[in-house]
Amino acid sequence: MAAEQKARSTYDYILSLTDDPDVIAPIKFLREREVVHFQRFGEALEYVTDYLAGKKVFDVSDIKNKVPGMCKK
């Protein structure tokens, strides 16, 4: 996510240096793309964080059925 912010900052800097419409248009597009990437990475991070914080339930009987010889006495 930091890379997306850095790229957006770089595009903002480039935009401050020029007044050429042929340069401004593609740079604005690239800057907007970085904003969308930042948002999507943020959503993915939130999803992963929620998943990792959730309760995990493991069914031992499922393992017993898949691993031959497990839990034999």
Rosetta blueprint (number, residue, H / E / L):
1 M L
2 A H
3 A H
4 E H
5 Q H
6 K H
7 A H
8 R H
9 S H
10 T H
11 Y H
12 D H
13 Y H
14 I H
15 L H
16 S H
17 L H
18 T L
19 D L
20 D L
21 P H
22 D H
23 V H
24 I H
25 A H
26 P H
27 I H
28 K H
29 F H
30 L H
31 R H
32 E H
33 R H
34 E H
35 V H
36 V H
37 H H
38 F H
39 Q H
40 R H
41 F H
42 G H
43 E H
44 A H
45 L H
46 E H
47 Y H
48 V H
49 T H
50 D H
51 Y H
52 L H
53 A H
54 G L
55 K L
56 K L
57 V L
58 F L
59 D L
60 V H
61 S H
62 D H
63 I H
64 K H
65 N H
66 K H
67 V L
68 P L
69 G L
70 M L
71 C L
72 K L
73 K L
